């Protein structure tokens, strides 16, 4: 069945004794399924490297939709994603490599890494898009508030799923779509911290874009996005 689908790969956020309800981003995105026509969500949990690879491959293998988006929802360190207790998580380069490999057999139209600090690895983001058909990747540069960042990610996916496939060839249209998503939020809102210092939303984001098509290059477009938002 043709359509659009979001692949959510999530790690547990807190141990049961801290969060008995086992918070998950899934219910937020199930609401988007009810709102957006011909849109589905696939959700898997992972704990470590092999679990991530299995979760990604399994969900991508079983999707029948032809336009896919990937959302990594997990804790983040300087270069690690996920991890809790005895599990060490997954190195960022592994995550990006596995997603890039998946573009050989699936049409992935964008990636959000909803993890603290990972967006600071701009060079990794830029490199990840080279040689793939993924047109954009978004992340956060600091420790971020869970609820607020989830709502921002939800707003981004809502707008990005309305884009035409031809829009993905155009850098300006991709940046404008992000601006439409983020203009609902206050750029001066303190979303988190970095080295103990408060960080406003406008300084907490990273957007890297490489439009589809011959000759397009992978570039950090965060400053251009801020300018469009008057942040």
C-alpha positions in Angstrom: 0.0 0.0 0.0 1.5 3.3 -1.0 1.8 6.0 1.6 4.0 7.5 4.3 5.4 6.0 7.5 7.5 7.0 10.4 9.9 4.4 11.8 10.4 5.1 15.5 13.4 3.4 17.2 13.3 4.1 20.9 15.2 3.1 24.0 13.7 3.0 27.5 14.2 6.5 29.0 14.3 5.7 32.7 14.3 2.5 34.9 11.0 1.3 36.2 11.7 2.5 39.8 12.1 6.0 38.4 9.3 6.0 35.8 6.7 3.3 36.5 4.7 4.4 33.5 7.6 3.8 31.1 7.3 7.0 29.1 7.4 6.7 25.4 7.1 9.0 22.4 4.8 6.6 20.7 1.4 7.9 21.9 2.3 11.4 20.6 2.9 10.0 17.2 -0.1 7.8 17.2 -2.1 11.0 17.3 -0.4 12.1 14.1 -1.5 8.8 12.5 -5.1 9.8 13.2 -4.5 13.3 11.9 -2.5 12.8 8.7 -4.0 10.9 5.8 -2.2 7.7 4.6 0.3 7.9 7.4 1.5 5.0 9.6 3.9 4.6 12.5 6.2 1.6 13.2 7.7 1.4 16.7 10.5 -0.7 18.1 12.7 -0.7 21.2 16.4 -1.2 21.2 19.1 -1.4 23.9 22.4 -1.8 22.2 24.1 -2.0 18.8 22.8 -5.3 17.6 19.4 -4.6 18.9 19.4 -1.3 17.0 20.4 -3.0 13.7 17.7 -5.7 14.1 15.0 -3.1 15.0 15.9 -0.9 12.0 16.1 -3.8 9.5 13.0 -5.5 10.8 10.8 -2.4 10.6 12.1 -1.4 7.2 11.7 -4.9 5.8 8.0 -5.0 6.8 7.0 -1.5 5.7 4.9 -1.3 2.6 4.7 2.4 2.5 7.0 4.1 -0.1 7.9 7.3 1.7 9.7 6.7 5.0 11.0 8.9 7.9 13.2 7.7 10.7 13.0 9.0 14.3 15.6 7.9 16.9 14.2 8.6 20.4 16.8 7.9 23.0 19.2 9.4 25.5 22.4 10.9 24.0 25.9 11.6 25.1 28.8 13.1 23.3 28.8 10.4 20.6 26.6 7.6 22.0 22.9 7.0 21.6 20.8 5.2 24.1 22.2 3.1 26.9 20.9 2.5 30.4 22.1 0.3 33.2 24.5 -2.3 31.9 23.8 -1.4 28.2 26.2 1.0 26.7 24.1 2.1 23.8 25.1 2.6 20.2 27.8 4.8 18.7 26.5 7.6 16.5 28.6 6.6 13.6 27.0 3.1 13.7 23.5 4.6 13.8 24.1 6.9 10.9 25.9 4.2 8.9 23.1 1.7 9.3 20.5 4.3 8.3 22.6 5.2 5.2 22.9 1.6 4.2 19.1 1.3 4.4 18.7 3.9 1.6 19.9 1.3 -0.8 16.6 -0.5 -0.6 14.2 2.0 1.0 13.2 5.6 0.3 14.1 7.5 3.4 13.0 11.2 3.3 14.4 12.5 6.5 15.9 11.7 10.0 15.4 13.2 13.4 17.8 12.1 16.2 15.9 13.1 19.3 18.8 12.7 21.7 20.6 15.1 23.9 23.9 16.6 22.6 24.1 14.5 19.4 23.2 17.5 17.2 26.6 19.0 18.1 28.2 16.4 15.8 27.6 18.5 12.7 30.4 16.9 10.7 28.9 13.5 11.3 25.5 14.7 10.2 27.0 16.2 7.0 29.0 13.0 6.2 25.9 10.8 6.9 24.0 12.3 4.0 26.8 12.0 1.4 26.2 9.1 -0.9 22.6 8.7 0.2 19.2 10.0 -0.9 18.3 11.3 2.6 17.7 15.0 2.1 17.8 16.2 5.7 18.8 15.3 9.3 17.9 17.2 12.4 19.1 17.0 16.0 19.8 18.8 19.3 23.1 20.2 20.6 22.5 20.1 24.3 20.6 18.3 27.1 17.0 18.8 26.2 13.6 18.8 28.0 11.8 15.5 27.1 8.3 16.8 26.6 9.2 20.0 24.8 11.6 18.3 22.3 9.0 15.6 21.6 6.4 18.2 20.7 9.0 19.9 18.5 9.8 16.7 16.7 6.1 16.0 16.3 5.6 19.4 14.7 8.5 18.8 12.4 7.3 15.5 11.1 3.8 16.9 10.6 5.1 19.5 8.2 7.7 17.4 6.5 5.2 14.7 5.6 3.2 17.3 3.6 6.1 17.9 1.3 5.9 16.7 -2.3 8.7 14.4 -3.4 9.9 17.0 -5.9 10.3 19.5 -3.0 13.1 17.3 -1.7 15.2 18.5 -4.7 15.1 22.1 -3.4 17.2 23.3 -0.5 15.0 26.4 0.1 11.8 24.4 0.3 13.3 22.0 2.8 14.5 24.9 5.0 11.1 26.7 4.7 9.3 23.5 5.8 11.4 23.4 8.9 10.7 27.1 9.5 6.9 26.5 9.3 7.4 23.7 11.9 9.4 25.7 14.4 7.7 29.1 14.1 5.1 27.7 16.6 7.8 27.8 19.3 9.7 30.6 21.0 13.4 30.6 20.0 14.3 32.1 23.4 12.6 29.4 25.4 15.2 27.6 27.6 14.9 24.0 26.4 18.0 22.6 28.2 21.5 22.9 29.4 25.1 22.5 28.2 27.9 22.3 30.7 25.6 23.6 33.4 24.5 26.7 31.4 21.0 27.3 30.1 20.5 26.9 26.4 17.7 28.6 24.4 15.9 26.6 21.7 17.5 28.8 18.9 20.9 27.6 20.0 19.9 24.0 20.6 19.2 22.8 17.1 21.1 21.5 14.1 19.7 21.1 10.6 21.8 19.6 7.8 20.4 19.5 4.3 21.5 17.8 1.1 18.7 18.1 -1.5 18.3 15.2 -3.9 19.7 15.6 -7.4 23.0 15.8 -9.1 25.6 18.2 -7.7 23.8 19.0 -4.4 26.1 19.1 -1.4 25.6 18.4 2.3 25.5 21.7 4.3 24.8 22.9 7.8 21.7 25.1 7.3 21.1 25.9 10.9 21.9 29.6 10.6 19.8 30.0 7.5 16.9 28.4 9.4 17.4 30.8 12.4 17.3 33.7 10.0 14.1 32.6 8.4 12.6 32.3 11.9 14.0 35.7 13.0 15.7 33.9 15.9 
